[in-house]
């Protein structure tokens, strides 16, 4: 039997992402989030406008989406209630957040140079996606209480770096879902994926048929030097 319910949040389960961005002084910010979905080589993410990550993306137009596996859960947890904004925004302060400048050091993670954007990749994450901003959209614009507090970002991938251990044998352009174990956030708790539960008819479609012009743009994107 289904009941009418009013849970405060509706986070039924999405991948955790560590977003690295560049601060005004050239230092790095690193923040976990899980409000994300992909279509082709683009994705949509949702962020609070008071956070440093949103501010940095709006200012620079770029970031790196680093996807941790279940093996990086402790590092993600260390970052979970930190912010790069000083003083801490009131709502985050109420929720127990604290200001932290050196996010990489705190989490024991290693920044490595990206190829097409200035923010660094996270060495330990099996998936690293260099991304540029394509558009923004304010959420709940018709609600005076929420308008201006949350923004969605459309990001286009420019480089995809994949740890060899998660690739299909003999194919550097295919992730093996039997090897890739993303960290999942469901109602504020961490989970991982289990074994495949059933054969999927969608898997009969060759992945190449989903390719868009964005992939062509990524292939021709020149490499920049990230000092």
C-alpha positions as CSV (number, residue, x, y, z in Angstrom):
1,X,0.0,0.0,0.0
2,X,1.3,3.5,-0.9
3,X,0.9,6.3,1.6
4,X,0.9,10.0,1.0
5,X,4.2,11.2,2.3
6,X,6.0,14.5,2.8
7,X,9.8,13.8,3.2
8,X,11.9,16.9,3.5
9,X,14.2,15.8,0.7
10,X,13.8,13.7,-2.4
11,X,17.3,12.4,-2.9
12,X,16.5,8.9,-4.1
13,X,20.1,8.1,-5.2
14,X,22.6,9.8,-7.5
15,X,26.4,9.6,-8.0
16,X,28.7,11.6,-5.7
17,X,30.9,14.1,-7.5
18,X,33.9,16.1,-6.2
19,X,33.9,19.4,-8.1
20,X,37.2,21.2,-8.3
21,X,37.3,24.9,-9.2
22,X,39.7,27.8,-9.1
23,X,39.5,30.5,-6.4
24,X,40.1,34.2,-7.1
25,X,43.7,33.9,-5.7
26,X,44.6,30.9,-7.9
27,X,44.1,28.3,-5.0
28,X,41.8,25.3,-5.4
29,X,38.4,24.6,-4.1
30,X,37.0,21.1,-3.8
31,X,33.4,20.3,-2.9
32,X,31.2,17.2,-2.9
33,X,27.7,17.2,-4.4
34,X,25.2,14.7,-5.9
35,X,22.6,16.8,-7.7
36,X,23.7,15.8,-11.2
37,X,22.6,14.0,-14.4
38,X,24.2,13.4,-17.8
39,X,23.0,13.5,-21.4
40,X,25.7,12.6,-23.9
41,X,28.8,14.7,-23.2
42,X,26.8,17.3,-21.2
43,X,25.4,17.3,-17.7
44,X,23.3,19.4,-15.4
45,X,24.3,20.1,-11.9
46,X,22.4,22.0,-9.1
47,X,24.2,24.2,-6.6
48,X,23.4,26.7,-3.9
49,X,24.4,30.2,-5.0
50,X,26.0,31.0,-1.6
51,X,28.7,28.3,-2.1
52,X,32.2,28.8,-3.4
53,X,31.8,26.2,-6.1
54,X,28.9,28.0,-7.8
55,X,30.6,31.4,-7.4
56,X,33.8,30.0,-9.0
57,X,32.0,28.4,-12.0
58,X,30.1,31.5,-12.7
59,X,33.3,33.6,-12.6
60,X,35.6,31.2,-14.5
61,X,33.2,29.2,-16.6
62,X,35.0,25.9,-16.0
63,X,35.5,23.1,-13.5
64,X,36.4,19.4,-13.2
65,X,33.9,16.8,-12.2
66,X,35.8,14.1,-10.3
67,X,33.7,10.9,-9.7
68,X,34.9,8.9,-6.6
69,X,34.4,5.2,-6.3
70,X,33.4,3.6,-3.1
71,X,37.1,3.5,-2.2
72,X,37.2,7.3,-1.7
73,X,34.2,7.5,0.6
74,X,36.3,8.6,3.7
75,X,37.8,11.5,1.7
76,X,34.4,12.6,0.6
77,X,33.1,12.4,4.1
78,X,35.9,14.7,5.4
79,X,34.8,17.4,2.9
80,X,31.0,17.0,3.4
81,X,30.5,19.8,5.9
82,X,33.1,22.2,4.8
83,X,32.8,25.4,2.7
84,X,35.3,27.6,0.9
85,X,33.3,30.7,1.8
86,X,34.5,32.8,4.8
87,X,32.5,33.8,6.7
88,X,30.3,30.7,6.5
89,X,26.9,31.5,5.0
90,X,24.1,31.5,7.6
91,X,22.2,28.4,6.4
92,X,25.4,26.4,6.2
93,X,26.5,27.6,9.6
94,X,23.1,26.4,11.0
95,X,23.8,23.0,9.5
96,X,27.2,22.7,11.1
97,X,29.5,23.6,8.2
98,X,32.9,25.2,8.8
99,X,35.3,27.2,6.6
100,X,38.2,25.2,5.1
101,X,40.7,26.7,2.7
102,X,42.9,23.7,2.0
103,X,40.3,21.1,0.9
104,X,42.7,18.8,-0.9
105,X,45.0,18.6,2.2
106,X,42.1,18.0,4.5
107,X,40.8,15.1,2.4
108,X,44.2,13.6,1.7
109,X,43.7,14.0,-2.0
110,X,46.1,15.0,-4.8
111,X,45.6,17.7,-7.3
112,X,46.9,17.0,-10.8
113,X,47.0,19.3,-13.8
114,X,44.1,19.3,-16.2
115,X,44.6,19.5,-20.0
116,X,41.9,22.0,-21.1
117,X,40.8,23.9,-17.9
118,X,42.7,25.5,-15.0
119,X,41.0,23.7,-12.1
120,X,42.9,20.5,-11.2
121,X,41.8,16.9,-11.4
122,X,41.7,14.6,-8.3
123,X,44.3,11.9,-8.9
124,X,42.5,9.4,-6.7
125,X,39.2,9.5,-8.5
126,X,38.8,6.9,-11.2
127,X,36.8,9.3,-13.4
128,X,37.8,12.9,-14.1
129,X,35.8,15.1,-16.4
130,X,37.1,18.5,-17.5
131,X,34.1,20.7,-18.2
132,X,33.1,24.2,-19.4
133,X,30.0,26.2,-18.7
134,X,27.4,26.3,-21.4
135,X,24.5,27.9,-19.6
136,X,22.7,28.6,-16.3
137,X,19.1,28.5,-15.1
138,X,17.8,29.7,-11.8
139,X,15.7,27.2,-9.9
140,X,12.3,28.1,-8.4
141,X,12.2,31.6,-10.0
142,X,8.5,31.9,-9.3
143,X,9.0,31.4,-5.6
144,X,10.2,34.5,-3.7
145,X,11.5,32.4,-0.8
146,X,13.7,30.2,-3.0
147,X,14.4,32.4,-6.1
148,X,18.1,33.2,-6.4
149,X,19.3,30.6,-3.9
150,X,19.8,27.6,-6.2
151,X,21.1,27.6,-9.7
152,X,21.5,24.8,-12.3
153,X,24.5,24.7,-14.6
154,X,24.7,23.1,-18.0
155,X,28.3,21.8,-18.4
156,X,30.0,20.4,-21.5
157,X,32.8,17.9,-21.2
158,X,36.1,18.6,-22.9
159,X,38.3,15.8,-21.6
160,X,37.4,12.5,-20.0
161,X,40.1,10.7,-18.0
162,X,39.3,7.1,-17.0
163,X,41.3,4.9,-14.7
164,X,42.4,1.8,-16.7
165,X,41.1,-0.6,-14.1
166,X,37.4,0.4,-14.9
167,X,37.7,0.0,-18.7
168,X,36.4,-3.0,-20.7
169,X,39.2,-5.3,-21.7
170,X,40.7,-4.2,-25.0
171,X,38.5,-1.1,-25.3
172,X,39.8,2.2,-24.0
173,X,36.5,4.0,-24.8
174,X,34.1,1.8,-22.9
175,X,33.6,1.7,-19.1
176,X,32.9,-1.7,-17.8
177,X,29.9,-1.5,-15.4
178,X,31.0,-4.7,-13.7
179,X,34.3,-2.9,-12.7
180,X,33.1,0.6,-12.0
181,X,31.7,1.1,-8.6
182,X,30.6,4.7,-8.2
183,X,29.8,6.2,-4.8
184,X,26.1,6.8,-4.5
185,X,24.3,9.3,-2.2
186,X,20.8,8.3,-1.2
187,X,18.9,10.3,1.5
188,X,22.2,11.6,2.9
189,X,23.8,8.2,3.3
190,X,26.6,6.6,1.2
191,X,26.0,3.5,-0.9
192,X,27.7,1.5,-3.6
193,X,26.3,-0.5,-6.5
194,X,25.7,-4.3,-6.2
195,X,25.8,-6.9,-8.9
196,X,23.8,-6.5,-12.1
197,X,20.3,-7.6,-11.4
198,X,19.0,-8.2,-15.0
199,X,20.0,-8.1,-18.6
200,X,19.1,-4.7,-20.3
201,X,17.8,-4.5,-23.8
202,X,19.2,-1.0,-24.0
203,X,22.6,-2.5,-23.8
204,X,22.0,-3.9,-27.3
205,X,22.3,-0.4,-28.7
206,X,26.0,0.4,-29.7
207,X,27.2,3.3,-27.6
208,X,28.6,4.9,-30.7
209,X,25.0,5.7,-31.8
210,X,24.7,8.1,-28.9
211,X,27.7,10.2,-30.0
212,X,27.1,13.9,-30.5
213,X,29.0,16.9,-32.0
214,X,30.3,17.6,-28.4
215,X,32.6,14.6,-28.7
216,X,34.0,16.0,-32.0
217,X,34.6,19.4,-30.2
218,X,36.4,17.5,-27.4
219,X,38.6,15.7,-29.8
220,X,39.8,18.9,-31.5
221,X,40.2,20.9,-28.3
222,X,43.7,22.1,-27.9
223,X,45.7,21.3,-24.7
224,X,46.5,24.1,-22.3
225,X,49.3,24.2,-19.8
226,X,48.0,24.2,-16.2
227,X,50.8,25.4,-14.0
